[in-house]
Amino acid sequence: MKSPLLQTYSLFKHYPGVLALDHVSFELQAGEVHCLVGENGAGKSTLVNILSGAREPDAGEIQIDGTPVWIDSPRRGLQLGIGIIHQELKLVPELSVAENILLGNEPRKERSFFIDKEQLHQRAFQLISQLGEEIDTSLSVRELRTAQQQIVEIAKALSRKVRILILDEPSATLSDHEIKNLFEIIRRLKDQHVGIIYISHRLEEIFAIGDRVTVMRDGRIVQTSKVRAVDRRSLILSMVGRELEQEYPRVVLSRGEEIFRMENGSAGKIHSINLTLYRGEILGLGGLVGAGRSELARMIFGADPLEQGEMFLEGKRFRPRSPREAIDAGIGLLSEDRNRYGLILPMDVQENISLSNLPQILKGPFIDDRKEEAVANSYVDRLNIKPPDVSANVQALSGGNRQKVVLARWLFTSSKLFIFDEPTAGIDVGAKHDIYELVNTLAKDGVGIMIISSDLPELLGICDRIAVMCEGRITGILSRREATQEGILTLASPASQVMSHAN
């Protein structure tokens, strides 16, 4: 192989109480997709933050083209040709596509401080065309789909002539079709000799797009291999440090009595939904991004009003006017955006867990601190939340452990119906396994569970039935025996008019 485009030698980073990087040596070739995988908290984010200039290492060296460099800021990283695209895109919604792409690097009219708008849009158009895409550069970013916003981010990086592009969970909110388009863009960038560091918890993507894969665990690199030399099972073993008997553990149960029913439910983009959920059942909601699955969940949870139709909970008419009424009735919703809707980030773990059921920890009019701490510690132990410090600020936790804190909060309410919206998005395979085991336990206890997921293998692996949505309607309900990826995608297609029901 040629000398590396990027190479690190023995990078070391220590935070109070946490060894984030332990002498990490890593390399990237020009025109290579080098995948970086590992559990939440393994050190991936720390490594790429150091490479992009967001953090500085305590020790070690970084070389580009064999020359040592010191990257003390994101600006310096860009000057060296390093760009990073985060899972949460860093765009200005109010500005146009062209203005976002060339922000801070706008072309000026000759002998003037004024921006040359015509040249601005021409350059932006050329950069997007270079990616094989077409987007109206005059549109504001807020008008774009997530996949289009991601293209704008990549074009923005190209405008700064990046040679090293870091993609951090780029597919987390994309549909299968949009992921295929993203991969085509990555292949074009490879042909332009851009080196790409690709971070994802979706292991199937590693095998689809990667050339090499590096596994991190506990701040160390434990394996670097060519992708074609590893399989899914060995990769999981390297990541979690233990054998998982089943990636999707499932206990088949006899479903109980009906716990929830919706008849001809409609509101906004939701149309004529008929759906039944039983005790001990895991019901999946499949469909493309924007199909209406999250809107349906919000309607059940009382966050959005039911305009037409009826809902029944344990046989009684149920029409919550607010999330508080839904919670009091025994419904818990784990939102897709856990940071915005699931957690109070300035609070600690203990406070976040107790928040949904404060009456249980009161002593008179005041919170009983000892009781609150005991409750929090019991859920930390049960869900294996790391670090096991209930006084730690929840912002300090990895994505998987934040999700477990949200789970703990809802478990503390003793809900009878749980709605999980993308419960494993952006979390590692070990944390996913823990969540699946918890879902199985809840089902054994007779809880009704509804899971919204864009991960088709996940739906197929853990659900008893899968209701598929398209354009606000349920186009089919498949039993565990009937469900296949092809069948779900067919029902999820806007062209589908199929209506099938499996009891």
C-alpha positions in Angstrom: 0.0 0.0 0.0 1.1 3.6 -0.5 2.2 5.7 2.4 -0.9 6.7 4.4 -2.8 9.9 3.7 -3.5 10.1 7.5 -1.7 8.4 10.3 -1.8 8.6 14.1 0.8 7.3 16.5 -0.1 6.4 20.1 -2.8 9.1 20.6 -3.7 9.4 24.3 -6.6 11.3 25.9 -7.7 11.3 29.5 -10.7 12.9 31.1 -11.5 13.0 34.8 -12.3 9.4 35.7 -12.3 8.2 32.0 -9.4 7.0 29.8 -10.9 8.0 26.4 -8.0 7.0 24.2 -5.2 4.6 25.2 -2.3 4.9 22.7 -4.3 4.7 19.5 -2.5 4.2 16.2 -4.7 4.5 13.1 -4.2 5.0 9.4 -6.2 6.0 6.4 -5.3 5.7 2.7 -6.3 8.1 -0.1 -9.4 6.7 -1.9 -10.2 4.3 1.0 -13.3 3.9 3.1 -12.0 3.0 6.5 -14.9 2.0 8.8 -14.7 2.7 12.6 -16.9 0.6 14.8 -17.3 -0.1 18.5 -19.7 0.2 21.4 -20.8 3.6 22.7 -18.0 5.0 24.8 -15.4 2.9 23.0 -13.4 6.1 22.0 -14.6 6.6 18.4 -15.9 10.1 18.9 -12.9 11.2 20.9 -10.6 10.0 18.1 -12.5 11.8 15.3 -12.9 14.9 17.5 -9.1 15.0 17.8 -8.6 14.5 14.1 -11.0 17.3 13.2 -9.5 19.7 15.8 -12.4 19.8 18.2 -10.2 18.3 20.9 -6.5 18.1 21.5 -4.7 14.9 22.5 -2.7 14.7 25.8 0.0 12.8 23.9 0.8 11.2 20.6 1.3 12.4 17.0 -0.8 12.9 13.8 0.7 12.9 10.4 -0.7 13.8 7.0 1.2 12.6 4.0 4.0 11.6 6.4 4.4 15.1 7.8 3.6 15.7 11.5 0.8 18.2 12.1 -0.8 19.8 15.2 -4.6 20.3 14.9 -5.6 22.7 17.6 -9.0 23.9 16.1 -11.6 22.9 13.5 -10.4 25.8 11.4 -6.9 24.2 11.4 -8.4 20.9 10.5 -10.1 22.4 7.5 -6.9 24.1 6.4 -5.3 20.6 6.4 -8.2 19.2 4.4 -10.1 17.4 7.1 -13.9 17.7 7.2 -16.4 16.0 9.5 -20.1 15.6 9.0 -21.9 14.8 12.3 -25.1 12.8 12.8 -26.7 16.1 13.8 -26.1 18.3 10.7 -24.5 21.7 11.2 -26.4 23.8 8.7 -28.2 27.2 9.0 -31.9 26.4 8.2 -32.8 30.0 7.2 -30.0 30.3 4.6 -30.2 29.0 1.1 -28.4 25.8 -0.1 -25.8 28.0 -1.9 -25.3 30.2 1.1 -24.8 27.2 3.4 -22.3 25.5 1.1 -20.1 28.5 0.7 -20.7 30.0 4.2 -17.5 32.0 5.1 -16.1 31.4 1.7 -18.5 33.4 -0.5 -17.2 34.8 -3.8 -17.1 38.6 -3.9 -17.8 41.0 -6.7 -14.6 42.5 -8.2 -13.3 45.4 -6.1 -16.3 45.1 -3.7 -17.3 43.6 -0.4 -20.6 42.5 -1.8 -21.3 38.8 -2.5 -21.5 37.8 -6.1 -24.8 35.9 -6.0 -24.6 34.6 -9.5 -21.2 33.1 -8.9 -22.3 31.8 -5.5 -25.1 29.7 -7.0 -22.9 28.6 -9.9 -20.2 27.2 -7.6 -22.8 25.6 -5.3 -24.4 24.0 -8.3 -21.1 22.6 -9.6 -20.3 21.1 -6.2 -23.6 19.4 -6.0 -23.3 18.2 -9.6 -19.9 16.8 -8.7 -21.8 14.5 -6.3 -24.1 13.4 -9.1 -27.1 15.1 -7.5 -29.5 17.9 -8.4 -30.8 20.4 -5.7 -32.2 23.9 -6.3 -29.5 26.0 -4.7 -32.0 28.9 -4.0 -34.1 26.8 -1.7 -33.7 27.3 2.1 -32.2 24.4 3.9 -35.3 24.0 6.1 -37.2 23.0 2.9 -34.9 20.0 2.2 -35.3 16.4 3.2 -32.7 15.1 5.6 -30.9 13.2 2.8 -30.7 16.4 0.8 -29.3 18.3 3.8 -26.6 15.7 4.1 -25.7 16.3 0.4 -25.4 20.0 1.2 -23.0 19.2 4.1 -20.8 17.0 1.8 -20.8 19.7 -0.9 -19.8 22.2 1.8 -16.9 20.0 2.8 -15.8 19.7 -0.9 -15.9 23.5 -1.2 -13.1 23.5 1.3 -11.2 21.0 -0.7 -11.2 18.3 2.0 -9.0 15.3 1.4 -10.2 13.5 4.5 -13.9 13.2 5.2 -15.3 11.8 8.4 -18.9 10.6 8.3 -20.4 10.0 11.8 -23.5 7.9 11.7 -24.6 9.4 8.3 -27.4 6.9 7.7 -29.2 7.1 11.1 -32.2 9.0 9.7 -32.1 7.9 6.0 -34.4 5.5 4.2 -32.9 2.4 2.4 -33.1 4.3 -1.0 -31.4 7.3 0.5 -28.6 5.2 1.9 -28.0 3.7 -1.5 -27.7 7.2 -2.9 -25.3 8.1 -0.1 -23.1 5.1 -1.0 -23.0 6.2 -4.6 -21.7 9.6 -3.5 -19.1 7.9 -1.3 -17.9 5.8 -4.3 -17.5 9.0 -6.4 -15.5 10.6 -3.6 -13.3 7.5 -3.5 -12.7 8.0 -7.2 -11.5 11.5 -6.4 -9.0 10.0 -4.0 -10.8 11.4 -0.9 -10.0 9.3 2.2 -13.2 8.5 4.2 -13.6 7.5 7.8 -17.1 6.0 8.1 -18.6 5.5 11.6 -21.8 3.4 11.9 -23.6 1.0 14.2 -25.3 -0.7 11.3 -22.9 -3.5 10.6 -24.5 -4.3 7.2 -23.2 -1.0 5.9 -19.6 -1.9 6.8 -19.8 -4.8 4.5 -21.5 -2.8 1.8 -19.2 0.2 1.6 -16.0 -0.4 3.6 -12.5 -1.4 2.5 -11.0 -1.8 6.0 -12.6 -1.8 9.4 -11.1 -0.9 12.8 -12.8 -2.0 16.0 -12.4 0.1 19.2 -13.1 -1.0 22.7 -12.5 0.8 26.0 -10.3 3.5 24.3 -8.1 1.0 22.5 -7.9 -0.4 19.0 -8.5 -4.2 19.3 -8.6 -5.1 15.6 -8.0 -3.7 12.1 -8.8 -5.9 9.1 -9.8 -5.8 5.5 -13.6 -6.0 5.4 -13.6 -9.0 3.2 -11.6 -10.9 5.8 -14.2 -10.6 8.6 -17.8 -11.7 9.1 -20.6 -10.2 11.2 -20.2 -12.6 14.1 -16.5 -12.0 14.6 -17.0 -8.3 14.3 -19.6 -8.3 17.1 -17.3 -10.5 19.2 -14.5 -7.9 18.8 -16.8 -5.0 19.6 -18.5 -6.3 22.8 -15.8 -8.7 24.0 -18.3 -11.5 24.5 -20.3 -13.9 22.3 -23.9 -12.9 21.8 -25.9 -16.2 21.4 -28.5 -14.3 19.4 -28.2 -10.8 17.9 -32.0 -10.6 18.1 -33.0 -12.6 21.2 -36.7 -13.5 21.1 -39.0 -15.5 23.3 -42.2 -16.6 21.5 -45.2 -16.0 23.8 -48.9 -16.6 23.5 -50.5 -13.2 23.2 -53.0 -12.2 25.8 -56.1 -10.1 25.7 -56.5 -6.9 23.8 -54.9 -3.9 25.5 -55.2 -1.2 22.8 -57.4 -0.6 19.8 -57.7 2.2 17.3 -60.7 2.4 14.9 -60.6 4.6 11.9 -58.1 7.0 13.6 -57.3 10.1 11.6 -55.6 13.4 12.2 -53.3 15.5 10.0 -51.4 13.2 7.7 -52.8 10.1 9.5 -55.7 8.5 7.7 -58.2 5.7 8.8 -55.9 3.7 11.0 -57.3 0.4 12.3 -54.9 -1.3 14.7 -55.0 -3.7 17.6 -52.3 -4.5 20.2 -52.4 -7.4 22.7 -50.8 -8.0 26.1 -47.4 -9.7 25.7 -47.2 -8.8 22.0 -44.4 -6.9 20.3 -46.0 -5.0 17.3 -43.7 -3.4 14.8 -44.4 -0.3 12.8 -42.5 -0.3 9.5 -42.4 2.1 6.6 -40.2 4.7 5.0 -39.1 8.0 6.7 -42.1 10.3 6.6 -44.7 7.5 6.4 -46.5 8.8 9.5 -45.3 6.3 12.1 -44.1 8.9 14.6 -47.2 11.0 14.1 -49.3 7.9 14.9 -47.3 7.4 18.1 -47.8 11.1 19.1 -51.5 10.7 18.6 -51.7 7.7 20.9 -49.6 9.5 23.4 -51.8 12.6 23.5 -49.1 14.9 22.0 -51.3 15.4 18.9 -55.1 15.3 19.0 -57.2 12.5 17.5 -59.5 14.3 15.1 -61.7 11.3 13.9 -62.2 7.8 15.0 -61.9 6.1 18.4 -59.2 4.6 20.7 -59.7 2.1 23.4 -57.4 1.2 26.2 -58.2 -2.0 28.1 -61.7 -1.9 26.5 -62.5 1.6 27.6 -62.7 4.6 25.3 -59.5 6.6 25.5 -58.8 10.1 24.1 -55.9 11.7 26.0 -55.8 15.5 25.7 -52.2 15.7 26.7 -49.1 13.4 27.3 -49.8 13.8 31.0 -53.2 12.1 30.7 -51.6 9.3 28.6 -48.9 8.8 31.2 -51.5 8.6 34.0 -53.4 6.1 31.9 -50.3 3.9 31.7 -48.8 4.7 28.3 -45.0 5.4 27.9 -43.4 6.9 24.7 -39.7 6.7 24.1 -39.2 9.5 21.5 -36.9 9.1 18.5 -35.1 12.3 19.6 -34.0 11.2 23.1 -31.9 14.3 23.7 -34.7 16.8 22.9 -37.8 15.0 24.2 -36.5 12.1 26.4 -34.0 13.7 28.7 -33.4 16.9 30.7 -29.8 17.3 29.7 -28.7 19.7 32.5 -30.0 17.2 35.1 -28.2 14.1 36.5 -29.1 10.5 35.9 -31.0 10.2 39.2 -33.2 13.2 38.5 -34.0 12.1 35.0 -35.1 8.6 36.1 -37.4 9.9 38.8 -38.9 12.8 36.8 -41.9 10.9 35.3 -43.1 9.5 38.7 -42.3 12.1 41.4 -45.2 11.2 43.7 -43.4 7.8 44.4 -40.4 9.5 45.9 -42.1 12.3 47.9 -41.9 12.6 51.6 -44.6 15.0 52.4 -44.2 17.9 50.0 -40.5 17.2 49.5 -38.4 14.8 47.4 -36.9 12.0 49.6 -33.3 12.1 48.3 -32.4 8.7 49.7 -35.5 7.0 48.1 -34.8 8.8 44.8 -31.2 7.6 44.9 -32.2 4.0 45.7 -34.7 3.9 42.9 -32.1 5.2 40.4 -29.5 2.7 41.6 -31.9 -0.2 41.1 -32.5 0.8 37.5 -28.8 1.5 36.8 -28.1 -2.1 38.0 -31.0 -3.6 36.1 -30.1 -1.9 32.8 -26.3 -2.0 33.2 -26.0 1.8 32.8 -22.4 3.0 32.6 -20.9 4.7 34.4 -23.0 3.5 37.4 -23.0 6.9 39.0 -26.5 8.3 39.5 -25.1 11.7 40.3 -23.4 12.0 36.9 -24.7 14.5 34.5 -26.7 12.7 31.8 -24.8 14.7 29.1 -21.7 12.8 30.0 -23.2 9.5 29.0 -22.9 7.8 25.6 -25.9 7.5 23.3 -26.7 3.9 24.4 -26.5 4.7 28.1 -28.7 7.8 27.6 -31.3 5.6 25.9 -31.2 3.3 28.9 -31.8 6.3 31.3 -34.9 7.1 29.2 -36.0 3.5 29.5 -35.4 3.5 33.2 -37.7 6.6 33.6 -40.6 4.9 31.8 -40.1 1.6 33.7 -40.4 3.6 36.9 -44.0 4.6 35.8 -45.1 0.9 35.5 -46.7 1.6 32.1 -48.9 -1.0 30.6 -48.3 0.0 27.0 -44.9 1.1 25.7 -44.2 2.8 22.4 -40.5 2.7 21.3 -39.7 5.1 18.5 -36.4 4.1 16.9 -35.2 2.7 20.2 -31.8 1.5 19.0 -30.9 4.3 16.5 -27.3 5.4 16.9 -26.4 2.9 19.6 -24.0 -0.1 19.6 -24.8 -3.8 19.1 -24.2 -4.6 22.8 -26.6 -1.9 24.1 -29.1 -3.0 21.4 -29.0 -6.5 22.8 -29.6 -5.2 26.3 -32.7 -3.3 25.1 -34.0 -6.4 23.2 -33.7 -8.5 26.4 -35.6 -5.8 28.3 -38.4 -5.7 25.7 -38.7 -9.5 26.0 -39.0 -9.2 29.8 -41.7 -6.6 29.4 -43.6 -8.8 27.0 -43.4 -11.7 29.5 -44.9 -9.4 32.1 -47.9 -8.8 29.9 -47.0 -5.3 28.7 -48.1 -4.3 25.2 -45.2 -3.0 23.1 -45.2 -1.0 19.9 -41.8 -0.6 18.1 -41.2 1.9 15.3 -38.0 1.1 13.5 -36.3 1.9 10.2 -34.0 -1.1 10.7 -35.8 -4.0 8.9 -33.6 -6.8 10.4 -34.6 -5.4 13.8 -38.3 -5.5 13.0 -38.0 -9.0 11.6 -35.9 -10.2 14.5 -38.0 -9.1 17.5 -41.6 -8.5 16.4 -44.6 -10.8 16.5 -46.4 -8.8 13.8 -45.4 -5.8 11.6 -47.9 -3.1 10.5 -46.5 -1.3 7.5 -47.3 2.4 6.9 -47.2 4.4 3.7 -48.4 8.0 3.3 -50.2 8.0 6.6 -52.1 4.7 6.1 -51.5 1.1 7.1 -51.0 -0.8 3.8 -50.6 -4.2 5.4 -50.1 -6.2 8.6 -47.7 -9.1 8.4 -47.4 -12.0 10.9 -43.9 -13.1 12.0 -44.2 -16.0 9.6 -45.2 -13.9 6.6 -42.8 -11.0 7.1 -39.8 -10.5 4.8 -37.7 -7.5 4.0 -39.0 -7.5 0.4 -42.6 -7.8 1.6 -42.2 -4.8 4.0 -40.6 -2.7 1.3 -43.3 -3.5 -1.1 -46.0 -2.4 1.3 -44.0 0.7 2.2 -43.8 1.8 -1.4 -46.1 4.7 -2.4 -47.2 2.6 -5.4 -48.6 -0.1 -3.0 -52.4 -0.4 -2.7 -52.2 -3.7 -1.0 -54.3 -4.2 2.1 -53.8 -7.4 4.0 -54.5 -8.3 7.6 -53.0 -11.1 9.7 -54.4 -12.0 13.0 
